[in-house]
Amino acid sequence: MIRKLYYAIGLFSAFLIASCSESLEDTYSEFTKDGIVRYVGKCDSVSVNPGWERLQVVWKHNIDAGVKKVKISWKSDKGAGEMFADPCDPDSDDLMDTVYIENLVDAMYTVRINNVTDDGRESLVEEKYGRPYSYEHENLRSFSRGVTAFSRMGDRLVLLLDQSNEDVKEMLLCFKDKAGNEHEWDMKAHSNDTLSYKYWGMTEVKLGRDYLFLLPDEEGVDIDFNQPITVKRKGKLPECVDEIDFKDETLDLNERLWSSAFMQLMRGLYGSSWESRVDELETLEIDYDMPSMQDLMYLPNLKKVVLGKNRYMNTKYVETNHSTTDEYVGLVMLQFLKDTRPDFTVERYNTHYFFGKDRFATPLLKAYKESGKLTNLELEEKGSSNLSSKPIFTPLDTTGWVMTCSDTLHNGYKNNGVANLLFDGPRVVFGSEEEVYFEPGETLGAGIVTVTFDMKTSRVVEGFKVGQPTRNENGDEAYLLSNVKIEFSSDSYTWTNANYTDGNATIGNTPGEETYVLVPEEMRTPVRYIRLSMSNLPVGKIASQMKYCLRLGKFIPCTVE
């Protein structure tokens, strides 16, 4: 029975195969007209690359001898076209070829390429997309202007050059002198300039890149600032096959790129309208970290810079607590101010700022002079003379005041409580003096500690005397604050800031250092409450968790003479 079944299945399969073969053969013959189907070889390795107002089309030819033309077509919402190219010799060693689609506008193009035979048969199409570069292309805005900042300084021009870039092929600053003669200064040639000097006339000491320049650097040439000052540029953009001749960039001498640190300094002095005051500023005092001093070039009437006058710190902490800045930019900018304003001076207290040294321990001020970048810049050293001429801040009568803390365990006169902030000096306990300060409890997370002063009656507060504790046991400096926030209120519900910088005040953070915080005159109105807010600091670890705390020696509301 099983043998019969296998036999029947075999007969059926043979019949089915024969029927299918006959059907496929008939169909194939009908399609080919008894000939051979021959497909046209297609283009390979196709790429479309952007050029200037054109596209580059690259492909690999097929060795099909029947190919007579290569058809390239393109289309966008702004136009279309096609062109034909001759195929390469099939026996050629290099089958790659390139054509350019010229005179294109700013649009995304669909590019199609395929081979064509004499009788009009076409290969399969390869399709790519491309957008040419033009003046409308947004990527042109990313190309370096060559100069990151600039300003007129007297009758000269300060330039901060951008870093060298291999895509920049030409970069020229163009200006006219007062006689109408045109001048070009090669920015690209100076973009890799460096500074160095010979230590003891033998060892070369490299000081880094030199990118600040005061122009013109030719004797007898004066820039005519009534004429445009332009930058001419040539270069390449990513993937662009052409070198681009960019439009001339005209420098706007009203452009001022203020740094955030300088804006904060000015806002603290003059409020939100500070920018209207910079043109009249003649003396500028800088006390705390200033990442860069390049903003000084925008101050047309600046005659004096005073460094560190308002840092009233013990001299033994000076060496390890200088305010920092980019010393190259700072020193060179001060030299440029001296070059353009002969009466310009710089005062420095406690060697504050510009304390850096090179690898041979030569102060950078001297090193830059040795390199020739600085010439006649001198800093008038004031030492610690500011410690004997502190501002006169007179404490208010604090009788009857109530002081509370967000950490209620440290209200009033409790151990290390907030009332200690009102002591201007040590407290006498059983005939001996001891230092007092405020220190809330340690926590296992960062947070804000607030202290509220209820003066019981409305008073005018003109300033605050803020001081750090002097104790200096191992690790104690980690507890010292560098910023506090101060607010006023008449009802303890609605609070206003006590200064122009949202109530935030920078304070010196060395042991025993005092800071005098002024309340702007327009904010000196009668108030009953003062709120002091402080962020606690990481001061160590408990097991594997970070602990947070803070200390403050004094915070005394005052009148100011």
MIBATI-255671 format. One record per residue: y, z, x of N, C-alpha, C in turn. Coordinates in steps of 0.001 Angstrom, whole numbers, plus 500000, padded with zeros to 6 digits. Atoms other than C-alpha are relative to their C-alpha. Layout:
YZXYZXYZX ...
//
This chain:
498788500000500843500000500000500000501259500000500876 498851499903499110502409500910502809500188498702500744 499897501271499287501580497689504690500644498945499120 499415500966500933502477495643501620501510500233499850 498590499678500153505764497482501301500798499517501217 499355500463498777506710496795504967500109498488500019 500024501460500007505755493145504524501086499457499070 499000500440500978507987492793501437501418500202500546 498663499722499427510949494400503206500322498989501079 499783500963498929510536492089506206500365498631499463 499686501295500601510512488947504016501419499991499433 498671499923500608513635490094502197501095499969501074 499003499963498926515516490807505442500160498646500646 499930501335499390514652487451506926500758499038499105 499311500864500944515847485706503773501510500292499984 498586499608500043519132487668503775500742499524501243 499370500416498742519881486914507452500207498509500022 499882501465500020519204483247506989501114499563499071 498962500359500966521464483108503955501388500279500584 498702499644499435524325484909505765500373499063501125 499708500881498866524043482742508870500439498642499514 499617501303500541524234479609506823501389500043499406 498686499878500627527284480894504943501098500096501048 498996499848498950529191481984508117500195498704500764 499890501260499256528398478721509877500786498967499213 499259500939500842529664476682506934501491500343499995 498590499577500020532859478752506769500697499683501307 499426500251498676533491478481510551500263498512500198 499842501455499844532935474732510492501159499489499158 498916500422500884535276474337507560501364500366500591 498727499544499454538016476359509359500399499220501252 499686500652498723537745474646512749499943498492499925 500158501468500127537122471140511393499058499476501087 501031500338498995534090471093513696500551499997501431 499438499878498654536403471926516689499879501428500518 500032498663499398536939474985518933501343500680499734 498761499246500215539479477689517957500549500456501352 499381499655498716541933478193520848501307500750499755 498806499181500177544481481042520867500939499826501191 498994500132498941547728480700522833500179501347500702 499824498770499232548029483263525625501378500604499785 498723499350500290550739485833524952500628500582501250 499281499356498905553380487381527195499533501445500156 500475498644499729552532490688528834501089500788500734 499091499102499250554357493685530339501468499750499660 498642500316500450557482493053528263500862501273500009 499037498896500077560527495290528705501386499426499743 498615500378500276564131495117527467500886501109500534 499158499011499328566773496877529571501473499714499729 498585500217500304570469497434528800500800499596501223 499029500371498991573167495738530828501386500081499385 498643499961500534576912495352530404500206498811499061 499828500983501060577368493489527105498910498930500057 501145500902499972573963491926527673498725500822500088 501310499375499877570239492695527645499173499218501003 500936500604499058567744492026530384498600500026499382 501356500113500539564355490767529176499065499644501157 500954500200498906561455491035531638498607499885499403 501365500144500482557904489828531064499123499384501076 500984500631499126554751488662532759499439498781499284 500492501242500576553759485041532135498477500019499851 501437500206500173550352484081530878499589498752500788 500448501139499188548284481679533013499459498862499146 500437501067500926547463479622529924500765498717500331 499369501265499616548123476004531038500617499269498822 499463500661501184548907475013527453501393500458499625 498669499478500320552124477070527378501060499091500612 498935500874499529555160474810527629501373500672499980 498728499295500091557985477186526654499761501473499660 499988498591500400558706480891526317501184500185499075 498960499840501009560654481710523199500477501453499970 499397498661500093563046484692523250501021499970498866 499053499927501108564849485615520044500505501425499849 499415498671500180567125488493519160500774500053498688 499358499855501306568591489896515996500529501417499845 499425498703500353570888492715514885500827499804498743 499150500133501180573164493464511972501332499346500333 498755500652499587575939491821514007499785498598500566 500239501352499527574268488540514920498582499792500454 501361500351499592571142486708516004500062498743500853 500075501201499195570036483942518344498639499866500627 501246500203499289567222482471520371500247499108501205 499928500826498808566622480837523734498584499719500473 501314500355499485563749479180525583500045499995501523 500133499995498550562580479624529147498747499245500391 501172500708499491560181477574531230498984500998500527 501034499096499486556856479185532070499857499868501510 500286500057498575555850479997535618498781499125500257 501198500706499571553314477974537537498825500969499928 501151499082500118549926479514536616499435500431501343 500536499651498678549031479459540312500971500848500822 498995499221499285552139481441541256499477501396500310 500403498641499625551627484732543103500723501053499165 499203499069500791554344486377541012500243499401498627 499873500525501359554112485857537268501102500702499200 498927499305500702557006488174536409501232499097499895 498807500810500207560161486588535001501047500829499270 498877499267500585563579487693533791501024499024499454 498848500727500529566285486309531529500992501037499470 498962499136500534569563487766530277500546499398498710 499354500410501249570884487622526737501454500441500109 498614499715499663574625487398527306500890500125498756 498914499946500991577809488130525328499589500718498712 500425499211501156576347490777523057501048501065499674 499091498945500440578306493329521042499223501302499884 500634498687500101577589497014520477499130500058498749 500946499971501115574472496991518280498606500214500563 501410499890499628570756497730518355499322498671499664 500608501324500163568889494438518864498480500113500002 501440500214499968565318493544518009499754498733500806 500280501133499122564047491260520781498522499645499879 501373500495500155560931489130520229499756498914501032 500338500981498977559178487084522892498558499540499803 501342500562500117556187484730522608499957498625500652 500216501304499377554733481586524177499816498915498947 500081501127500924554876478123522547499359498811500734 500637501186499426552678475039523156500758498749499593 499363501276500323553655471356522985499907499668498517 500175500347501414552261471028519480500550501068499067 499307499030500854554277474024518246499228501251499675 500748498768500253551546476629518186500602501139500835 499358498848499356552808480131519068499016501130500225 500842498838499690551214483136520660500413501186499140 499598498745500642551261486627519292501347500452500584 498646499607499614554768488148519433499997501410500584 499700498669499471555796491046521645501409500368499548 498712499599500563558662493003520050500497501277500673 499365498853499380561045495401521804501403500171499431 498663499707500518564412497012521073500924500361501167 499044499669498952567558497362523144501424500001499486 498581499938500342571229498244522949500816499822501271 499214500226498782573670496829525502501098501058500151 498844499145499759576355498942527131501283499201499743 498677500583500241579947498257526108500986501155499978 498999498933500026583200500165525916499846500906498783 500213499174501194582089501423522485498820500961500172 501206499184499820578921503041523882500396501430500362 499626498595499797579086506832523726499625500513501391 500409499517498678577317507215527093501071499805501063 498929500194499023580412505940528876500835501267500163 499208498766499933582067509260528039499366501030500925 500688499037499142579434511088530087500156499677501483 499846500380498599580288509210533277501140500806500623 499037499115499332582166511349535769501392499379500081 498614500403499811585923511146535771500389500142501464 499744499809498582585695512137539418500784501249500318 499179498809499806588078515047539010499765500935498818 500315499051501064587168518184537062501227500736499489 498752499364500417590671519675536974501116499502500913 498856500485499234594143518752538142501266500581499402 498721499522500516597751519793537801501099499620500977 498835500164499137601187519049539098500377501365500555 499574498765499363602253521696541584501223499657500848 498775500426499347605874521192542548500069498477499973 499945501458499891606183517618543799498668499413500442 501313500474499548602484517359544575498970500162498894 501068500008501006599208516998542700498772500702500561 501230499300499625596244519384542903498821499316499320 501222500597500543592786517864542448498799500867500341 501312499420499761589388519510542041498987498881499774 500912501134500105586849516786542788498645500421499461 501359499811500499583556516514540959499023499847501159 501011500144498965580328516663542947499643498540500209 500391501363499666579102513540544690498863499550499085 500978500554500938577008511253542494499635498600500474 500427501304499480574931508299543697500269498873499020 499696501042500986575704506456540456501448499528500099 498605500400499812579392506355541431500082499059501201 499881500984498922580058503234543478501425499917500542 498605500023499564583851503413543607500801500944499127 499169499039500733586352506104542628501336500123500735 498692500025499355590053505680543411501047500677499130 498838499443500679593087507770542468501198499105500330 498907500959499798596048505437541960501317500592499477 498690499514500414599719506414541832501078499185500706 498846500643499372603160505090542673500907501057500607 499016499088499427605667506687544974501369499716499386 498673500124500613609352507040544150500709498705500390 499454501306499635610066503738545901499309498872499257 500709501010500782607703501954543517498774499435500680 501182500497499293604944501399546085498736500616499416 501274499518500535601351501706544870499147500580501121 500866499334499026598939504052546626498637500242499368 501361499686500432595175504534546393499428501065500922 500657498942499233593331507678547475498524499972499643 501432500203500229589573507292547879499315501331499668 500632498762500435588042510094545829498526500055500406 501424500021499639584467509005546502499802500351501470 500127499729498570585030509127550261500135501488500311 499788498567499764586100512794549940499042500884499201 500837499189500889583472513903547410498904500748500740 501012499305499205581074514944550186500611500779501165 499344499276498907583655516649552426499473501434500100 500414498616499776582599519960553964500941500643501007 499168499234499070584334522697555952499109500714501009 500716499261498959583207524217559226500983500325501132 499202499704498814584549525714562439499048500390501126 500805499640498833583309526495565940500184501491500319 499959498577499664582438530145566544499992500138501523 499810499902498552583671531006570042499959498619500651 499930501345499441584129527270570503498667499336500232 501327500547499700580362526683570565499160499759498744 500920500096501137578354527365567415500737499549498747 499368500482501232579217525378564313499622500914498832 500206499156501181579634527603561256500415499191498772 499710500785501197579386525723557978500459500923498875 499405499169501057581521527080555141499778499442498608 500277500555501325580422524790552341500857498795499676 499333501216500450581829521935550330501511500204499867 498543499993500136585544521098550383500382499022498893 499753500869501152586633519785546998501356500235499333 498644499776500498590202521030546476500992499296500928 499068500784499187592989518718547619501397500037499390 498596500036500393596782518663547486500578498674500481 499533501350499682598214515144547334501499499861499691 500572500884498976599793513154548695499834500722501327 500243499405498689598427513954552138500637499175501106 499267500810499030600696511379553837501441500500500104 498614499604499789604024512331555334500939498935499423 498988500918500495607048510806553616499664499312498696 500379500593501282605213509897550381500201501030498897 499774499122501153606374511427547092499456499316498751 500541500569501231604497510893543851501098499880498954 499097500175501138606547509457541007499244500426498747 500728499460501157605320511651538150500447499386498681 499595500732501207607176509447535654499128498764499772 500917501136500097604568506743536328498579500521499779 501381499556500248600928506913535200499242500245501305 500936499730498907598402508455537587498609499729499434 501254500469500599595056506768537029498837500139500977 501235500008499224591456506889538191499266498696499695 500791501223500144589632503600538799498565500311500405 501395499640499759585847503803538614499077498794499840 501106500926500145582839501610539177498713500768500252 501252499282499817579270502790538820498949499543499025 501125500360500855575995502714536963499646501171499090 500487499020500957574686504498533904498475499934499949 501465499985500026571043505491533356499424498766499315 500742501159500501568758502451532856500846498732499927 499162501195500062571726500071533019499754499148501238 500322500887498880570948497037535171501257499477500684 498750500522499449574611496238535821500898501128500499 498932499098499590577390497949537712501158499826499024 498980500035501044580128498862535245501376500230500617 498599499812499629583831498460535852500666500722498830 499510499180501107585114501316533705501495499778499782 498566500029500271588472501378532009500695501063500848 499230499019499234591144503104534056500232501250499163 499785498702500667591413506798533189501359500533500422 498674499458499687594997508040532965499971501518499888 499987498538499994595416511703533904501172500510499177 498972499381500831597299513709531289500439501297500676 499529498845499248599403516174533255500280501212499120 499890498846500911599684518374530158498653500666499777 501346499443500178595932519007530306499859501287500803 500238498722499335595083522621531101498644500534499541 501343499518500314591476523779531263499897501467500413 499977498570499691591768527552531068498590500562500061 501285499300499934588831529689532134500015501162499015 500088498925500991587586532347529721500528501320500577 499523498751499399588339535175532185501520500029500063 498540500042499933591928534032532644500600500132498591 499505499876501376592412533639528892499940501442499530 500121498595500391591154537187528397501089500839500662 498938499279499300593589538458531035501346499770499335 498714500330500612596551536648529458500111500546498577 499967499482501368595587537637525944500243501504499992 499765498564499908595498541273527016501465500330500274 498584499757499683599066540953528322500938499589498877 499016500596500908600697538805525649499491499723498587 500512500256501336598413538534522632499603498544499794 500524501326500319597294535392520861500950498867500366 499023501039499652600507533522521743500220499915501512 499825499911498555599941533987525481500311498651500649 499838501295499342599892530248526235501463499564500019 498575500350500016603559529970525304500788500766501065 499303499173499014604374532529528013499691499602501439 500449500234498630602600531058531043501043499263500836 499025500764499224605429528718532034501103500880500581 498941499106499507607787531675532523499456501111500894 500625498919499231605310533904534359500327499855501487 499639500035498581606567534776537866499114500903500850 500877499074499275604328537708538859498739500223499183 501281499808500674600646538039538039499193501054500743 500843498956499426598566541166538620498560499770499567 501427500217500264594784540672538892499244501180500588 500668498778499559592524543713539104498478499937499946 501442499990500198589018542928537871499407498619500288 500700501225499628586414540245538447500625498774499332 499441501264500477587840536736538115499155498891500641 500915500979499392585138534074538615500698498922500812 499257501024499267587737531508539693501494500199499769 498541499910500117591475531449540368500645498637499837 499414501331500101591934527768539697501083499928498924 498978499987501038594032528637536612501409500187500570 498682499768499416596863529593538959500783498708500179 499280501259499790597688525926539459500781499573498764 499303500370501233598863525736535837501261500831499761 498853499098500189601602528368536325501171499486500827 498985500726499227604704526375537328501035500885500680 498958499152499422606963529348538117499442501248500679 500629498837499379604481531741539704500537500196501420 499418499705498694606071533471542714499234501072500762 500708498912499333603811536435543402498683500266499275 501279499538500526600171537413542946499708501355500618 500273498643499545599274541108543172498535500320499697 501446499798500132595613541997543763499640501483500116 500563498656499951594089545359542874500973501144499864 499008498919500081597281547311542256499601501052498973 500312499068501088595905548884539073498576500533500059 501306499365499793592562549967540530500240501270500817 499708498717499358593095553652541277498685500682500351 501317499481499614589843554371543100500074500733501330 500121499287498738588860556728545872499684498999501102 500148500999498936589071554839549178498568499905500535 501358500066499470585480555724550093499098499077499175 500795500918500820584261553489547243500509498565500071 499372501313499982586458550532548101499053498924500534 500808501021499351584028548719550400498899499465499104 501115500433500843581280548563547773500434499644498580 499547500253501369583475547939544734501198499057499951 498943501001500083585654544923545361499815499154498751 500104500990501071586470542651542498499667498656500631 500512501236499426584878539270542988500666498774499395 499533501306500445586027535686542745499394498973500931 500387501071499091585123532309544232501048499969501114 499012499805498938586764532895547609500580498679500487 499461501299499587587100529226548532501102499570499042 499004500432500989588904528359545281501212500918500032 498895499053500026590982531536545335500936499854501193 499169500074498801592181531291548930500718498660500109 499370501322499907592821527539548814501104499862498952 498969500083501032594732527860545540501244500785500418 498853499224499502596926530569547063500721499239501114 499371500806498949597516528309550078500820498866499401 499254501086500647598548525435547801501290500519499368 498782499404500560600987527746546023501018500264501109 499106499771498857602412528681549411500573498686500503 499539501302499517602636525002550402501107499421499131 499041500613500930604626524086547317501137500933499620 498960499014500297606681527305546983500142500908501215 499902499262498732607790528635550365500179501499499833 499763498567500191608807532025548918498831500705499314 501163499422500682605411532601547296499349501070500882 500619498903499253603747535914548305498763500518499278 501208499374500540600434537703547828499928501423500525 500193498606499616600051541495547828498566500403499690 501380499557500206596623543074548253499886501498500247 500226498562499886595729546711547636498531500257500312 501363499573499673592663548343549189499067498847500344 500769501213499678591486544974550567499250499478498770 500595500418501258590809544165546951500010498475499939 500216501452499962589496540613546564499943499491501435 500100500699498716588640538293549466499486500912501113 500628499131499021586399540739551242498797499313500647 501192500697499522583728538102551945500072499660501474 500121500361498597582484537259555426498934498913500142 501020501012499746580498534394556918498827500637500750 501222499443499394577180534767558744500256500682501344 499633499311498772578978535921561904500969501152499733 499148498876500416580880538607559938501483499703500163 498593500376499961584132536666560240500539499989498575 499433500048501360586333537329557167500288498554499609 499833501388500441586487534160555085501449499543500081 498594500361499840590281534268555162500244499424501399 499856500490498636590106533830558945499169498738500217 500888501150499810587174531390558787500616498719499440 499371501194500589589012529016556464501230499572500792 498899500379499119592003529147558771499471499270501233 500602500656498839589757528261561706499570498572499663 500450501339500405588456525290559710501169499052499753 498814500811500241592022524086559124500383499868498543 499680500122501422591922524412555342501166500891499623 498865499106500220594325527360555354500907499938501220 499052500068498887597463527329557449500828501278500092 499062498873499881600238529853556817499828501040498903 500221498995501048598691531929554008499792501372500634 500153498620499549599103535655554636499937500906498776 500082498998501054598131538609552454500741501248500461 499236498787499661600591541496552471499158501210499603 500913498890500250598319544513552830500753501256499568 499360498802500542599322547505550690499121501239500143 500898498867499836596314549687551469499793500765498702 500204499147501182595919552642549090501310500608499523 498698499449500378599654553135548510500148500143498484 499898499874501454599122552661544772499537501365499507 500497498686500434597323556033544628501116501042499944 498881499034500001600639557792545297501116499575499044 498963500449500941602568555855542664499367499566498679 500677500303501260600449556010539542501001499989498849 499126499966501183602022555309536127500113501418499447 499788498664500567603458558323534361499565499972498531 500552499868501350601305558995531298499977501491499670 499918498583500373602064562300529539499065500273498827 500953499725501090599182563750527455500701500560498765 499525499426501258599868564499523801499492501427499866 500453498641500296599599568079522575498775499895499107 501271500160500726595956568278521454499599501253499223 500327498766500722596140571703519801499561499690498567 500493500156501362594080571772516644499235498706499742 500726501258500210592470568361517157498511500268499749 501439499933500266588950567869515830499364498721500519 500664501163499408586600565590517780498531500013499630 501400500112500421583295564349516468499365498791500678 500755501033499295580592562156517963498881499485499103 501135500553500752578008559824516478498712500712500387 501083499106499592575576561960518475500494501416499727 499384498747500478576384565137516545499670501199500868 500323498890499106574697567342519138501064500189501065 498965499919498968577725566630521328501394499984499391 498680499814500606580578567314518899500778501072500759 499118498927499521583557569356520068499696500476501398 500156499376498685582981571784522910498553500308500331 501404499791499645579199571684522926499755499506501421 500308500371498623577475571120526268500205498503500217 499629501394499734578935567902527704500540499309498744 499508500528501267580616567463524327501260499169500143 498898500944499971583399565088523396501350500670500282 498727499323499714586151567726523707500315499983501489 499771500060498551585671567501527480500849498792500395 499224501195499683587332564084527348501494500293500085 498573499700500021590699565773526811500459500808501208 499631499235498802590600567739530091500454499042501089 499470500829498912592787566158532763499822500750501304 500304499248498791591057567768535698498873500984499726 501115499063500182588465570513536211500339501106499000 499831498872500915587936573361533757499663501288500751 500232498715499337588168576976534933499031500817499160 501028499210500677585035578929534011499710501223500866 500211498751499279584812582606535037500653499974501382 499214499970498777587484582096537667499720498871500973 500289501108499081585962578981539271500128498671499252 499803501311500597586612575320538685498678499230499918 501162500889500109583957572957537419500416498709499294 499682501285500615584103569291536537499333499912498638 500566500203501330583611568485532880500088498517499644 500028501393500425582758565191531278499170499918498731 500770500242501224581241563729528151498731499234500361 501275500692499811577570562761528185499122500224498769 500866499834501175575611562116524979498538500083500417 501425499919499703571858562481524726499419498650500378 500685501235499615569527559933526284499248499421498810 500740500691501060567939557343524011499042499001500641 500958500998499515565086554832524356500382498594499563 499520501323500391567188551931523161501495499892500180 498564500214499874570597550383523659500686500282498672 499275499694501226573236551433521174501464500279500277 498568499702499918576866552304520467500208501484499715 499617498606500196578228555822520853501475500010499613 498603499949500433581437556542518936500512501441500012 499319498706500016583888559400519284501259499842499145 498838500062500883586497560073516590500914501198500261 498982498965499778589716562013517304500807500137498713 499135499711501141591389563608514271501156500849500515 498834499297499437594890564514515446500693500869498956 499514499166501107595565566219512058501349499562499446 498728500558500482599035564696511847500178498617500617 499760501351499482600297561160512361500858500063501267 499282500021498735601454560444515889500032498575500541 499927501296499316602507557489517999499321500146501356 500728500004498725600069556827520842500431498767500782 499478501114499195601528554706523642499033499524501070 500971500396498982598595554643526030498920501044500155 501129499098499762595444556313527325499747500104501496 500429499750498630594521557876530617498482500166499964 501464500015500038590857557103531179499485500263501411 500515499666498671588851558584534041498492500126500020 501442499854499800585330558526535418499713501361500627 500363498761499312583518561705536464499813499742501487 500072500173498545583486562306540223498614500276500549 501329499658499488579912563564540528499306498722500464 500568501204499405577958561189542686498597500274500536 501384499818499607574356562215542769499293498651499961 500735501262499902571736559559543365499828499362498627 500168500721501258571881556952540590501060500269498972 499011499640501011574862558494538842500913498846499613 499070501076500310576982555354539082499471499083498908 500562500798501091574591553679536643500514500474498639 499511499438501254576101555955533963501439499599499687 498558500184500136579688554773534482500334498713499256 499623501117500860581275552491531896501006499079500677 498974500938499541583306549371532648500814499451498834 499276500497501168584509548745529097499879500999498862 500007499170501205585472550764526027500767499255498910 499244500568501115586787549868522583500786501114499323 499102498986500563589768551709521069500597499477498696 499464500383501314590854551656517410500828501142499427 499133499033500686593460553392515239499739499956498501 500081499960501462593428554517511618500927501088499461 499195498983500671595628556418509191499185500811499006 500792499328501034592851557342506767498531500162500378 501382499959499477589596557102508839499070499021499286 500819501025500678588411554232506603500362498592500492 499533501305499544590514551247507653500465500120501447 499720499894498571590669550658511401500669498731500521 499338501133499338592928548435513521499828500144501512 500179499992498549592601547464517167501230500580500700 498914499356499260594669549331519745500594499093501078 499416500942499035595366546240521871499744498570499513 500109501407500392595389542434521799498584499447500132 501330500534499722591777542045522939498949500675499114 500929499435500984590087543299519780499641501446500301 500238498599499683590414546854521016499250500241501289 500795499841498784588336546189524135500911500172501211 499213499724498797589703547613527376499063500116501191 500764499900498753588307547097530874500466501217500774 499645498805499230588184550273532944499266499959501338 500649499904498700587425550927536604498769500883499918 501265499269500153583862552150537077499458500543501315 500459499271498821583763553944540418500210501491499756 499856498556500235583342557733540592501426500480500216 498657499440499915586652559479539910501125499016499766 498937500994500174588541556241539252500709500187498665 499187499896501207591384556371536752500522498623499599 499443501232500550592557553551534500501031500377498944 498929499730500947595780553499532523500083498840499014 500066501028501040595472551609529255501249500088499130 498773500032500805598726550590527573499726499454498606 499990500538501360599090550109523830501217499082499886 498840500886500147601315547048523185501047500615499073 498923499347500741604697548094521827499934499718498510 500032500326501430604253546278518524498858500702499265 501119499283500614601059548294517918500209501509500040 499721498565499898602674551671518534500600500513498700 499593499471501303602840552892514947499306501337499772 500626498693500228602081556408513663498595499870499417 501389499988500473598347557001513203499482501430500099 500585498650499936596194560056512600498687499999500780 501343500019499421592787558947513876499900498985501146 500344500894498901591538557381517104498475499913500062 501461500150499849588050555937517457499712499309501338 500429500521498708586488555359520873498532499586499878 501380500505500069583361553171520993499539499611501392 500559500255498670581101552913524042498555499540499867 501401500456499970577876551012524720499261500790501063 500744499264498979575259553160526413499290499026500949 500445500838498894573737551853529637498582500360500428 501330499663499452570241551586531151500152500830501262 499799499084498873570009554517533562498688500406500676 501280499639499414566310554806534353498876499775499013 501158500174500866562866554935532814499344501334499700 500871498904500391560805557454530922498633499374499782 501293500691499995557187556502531567500273498519500257 499771501440499801557329552717531090501171499485499174 498908500418500867560294552678528702501360500282500643 498648499837499465563948552183529658500752501044499187 499173499012500699566249555058528849501466499640500180 498588500365500040569947554708528009500871501241499859 499045498894500115572924557011528423501353499515500545 498691500316499424576562557082529641500707501304500339 499114498872499716579193559376531081501433499496500032 498571500301499883582964559412530770500728501302500290 499348498766499565585210561900532513501163500420499125 498834499643500810588400561709530455500444498806499168 499388501002500877590020559833527612501116500723499261 498891499161500446593466561277526961501098499139499376 498861500703500628595973559860524432501317500500500592 498779499635499274599447559796526006501233499293499439 498759500771500071603062558838525805500245499430501399 499828500708498725604298556526528550501480499920500337 498601500111499551607494556656530578500267498605500551 
//
